[in-house]
Amino acid sequence: MASERVLPRVPPLPVWASSRLNSLLKSKTSDRFDRIFDATFAKNVDVVLNGKSLTRDEYKRVLFAQSEAGPLGTTDVQIEGETTVTLSQDRSGGFVGIFYTAVGTSKRIFVLGAPARYKVVSSINLTVESTVPYPPTRLRYFDPRRITEVNQVLPPRSLIVSFPGSVVPANEASITGKVELGPAPLNISEGEEEFSVLGNSFQHRVGP
């Protein structure tokens, strides 16, 4: 019957898109990441990342590198903004634009013996369509939606280095100043400072 083709008990399009992105980036294992990726992206998905076309496998590697299971260890994903245009009659498919921030702990970069944290701010536009055929036997929670097109802007990540207050002197805490390690406490207002350490630019989050 035609009524059985209406999506039963599945989340609205914006909820579906943001929850899939969040679950994908916060996957703790490669197996879980693979399952969510395959349940989210169509087999023939078209991907444009920073103006460059990528294959599905290439894009998968990019997202895995950002995930908690990957080397960058994403631990928090914040959806900063989202807009949706639904096209299908059941409102299951359409276009979704998401602006998000991902924060994680690097598994490869250490500063003063502690793993550096990083932040990525990105915008991503998605086209979502029902591409998976319905099974012969109706499933209670079957969801045929997959992402068929991706256009994403993903700038290089920035490192957020938290220095112990006992090693950064207050008179050296400036936006572009040189950091001198010393015994004096850090005494500046809450905020985020950018430092140059050994020729590398970092953001330093400080607080009272």
Stockholm file with secondary structure:
# STOCKHOLM 1.0

chainA/1-208         MASERVLPRVPPLPVWASSRLNSLLKSKTSDRFDRIFDATFAKNVDVVLNGKSLTRDEYKRVLFAQSEAGPLGTTDVQIEGETTVTLSQDRSGGFVGIFYTAVGTSKRIFVLGAPARYKVVSSINLTVESTVPYPPTRLRYFDPRRITEVNQVLPPRSLIVSFPGSVVPANEASITGKVELGPAPLNISEGEEEFSVLGNSFQHRVGP
#=GR chainA/1-208 SS CGGGGSCCSCCCHHHHHHHHHHHHHTCSSHHHHHHHHHTTEEEEEEEEETTEEECHHHHHHHHHHHSTTSTTCEEEEEEEEEEEEECSTTSCCEEEEEEEEEEEEEEEEEETTEEEEEEEEEEEEEEEEECSCCCSSCCTTCCCEEEEEEEEECCCCEEECCCCTTTSCGGGCCSSCBCCCCSSCCCCCSEEEEEEETTEEEEEEECC
#=GC SS_cons         CGGGGSCCSCCCHHHHHHHHHHHHHTCSSHHHHHHHHHTTEEEEEEEEETTEEECHHHHHHHHHHHSTTSTTCEEEEEEEEEEEEECSTTSCCEEEEEEEEEEEEEEEEEETTEEEEEEEEEEEEEEEEECSCCCSSCCTTCCCEEEEEEEEECCCCEEECCCCTTTSCGGGCCSSCBCCCCSSCCCCCSEEEEEEETTEEEEEEECC
//
